[in-house]
Amino acid sequence: MKNKKFISIANDVINLEIKALQNLKKNLNKSFNDAVIKIAKCQSKIILCGVGKSGLIASKISATLASVGTPSFSISASEASHGDLGMISKNDVLILLSYSGKTNELKNIIQYANRNKIFLIGIVSKKESILYKASDIKLLIPEVIEAGEIIPTSSTTSQLALGDALAITVMKFKNFGKLDFKKLHPAGSLGAQLRTVEDIMLIGNKIPFVKENLNMKTALKILTKKKLGFLLIQDKKKQTKGIITDGQIRRFNEKKETLSQMSVNQIMTKNPISIEKNSLAVKALSLMSEKKITSLCVHDKRNKKKTIGILHIHTLLQSSIY
């Protein structure tokens, strides 16, 4: 076979799978809506199972559901008949995947589900199959032409796409957002990008607060001790009134101002820029870049004038927020 035929074969495979997805899209109906609601309202676990290639797709769908806030795991069809059926409880929702719906390994699982009144969703193509007839919700995949005619390709692509559609629709139905996603994905670059300001801000004694009538001689000692390059000025009500930075102090020294005889409120910049604690850290970094500053005050949405934390550019960079 000449190399130039390889791309032609690849195009044929992709075209067959595209056609399968187009037919799947046309076939979505009320059963899909029913499945979404049942999965979203399940108070226990979503358990998926398939045989062979369908089993691999079942594992992937299960992982996707779990990653967006729906407790889920997959089980092996062969192991289910040797004790793993005990993993399935009456409050679970069981999703079985089989293109033919007649696979022998699934029969024991179907019988167990029906006998114990476990809710069963079948993702299947053959209406005359045992899986289709036994399912409480039937998600019918249109019949497909498999690429190469001998191996599951178009059918598993359809299963995977339907599983993704279920997972994302359930996610939106449950209002599962970025902050929820971040809780389940703390590691990796994606987890870093979804961190909030509250996750990485400095709090407590690390915040360089000083009183507004403090003299600069004492303030400079605190500035040196805190090693952050700025001071936050508070009034008697613990509200933030201003900020003093290393840069301001250098500019005053260039003018030969006598800093030691001044109070902090004489040289501070009033109303420092602040960000709400639930904002994404990447938003804070963008704000710093836009305003050409290296630190931010952090506030709770209930009181913008009270600083509950501080965010420094070094903290952001050390947390891989960029």
Buried (B, 14 or more C-beta within 10 A) or exposed (E): EEEEEEEEEEEEBEEBBEBBBEBBEEBEEEBBEBBBBBBBEBEEBBBBBBBBBBBBBBBBBBBBBBBBBBBBBBBBBEEBBEEBBEEBEEEBBBBBBBBBBBBEBBBBBBEBBEEEEBBBBBBBBBEEBBBBBBBBBBBBBBEBEBBEEEEBBBBBBBBBBBBBBBBBBBBEBBEBEEEBBBEEBEEEEEBBBBBBBBBBBBEEEEBBBBBBEBBBEBBBEBBEEBEBBBBBBBBEEEBBBBBBBEEBBEEBEEEEBEBEEBBBBBBBBEEBBBBBBEBBBBBBBEBBEEEEBBBBBBBBEEEBBBBBBBBBBEBBEEBEBE
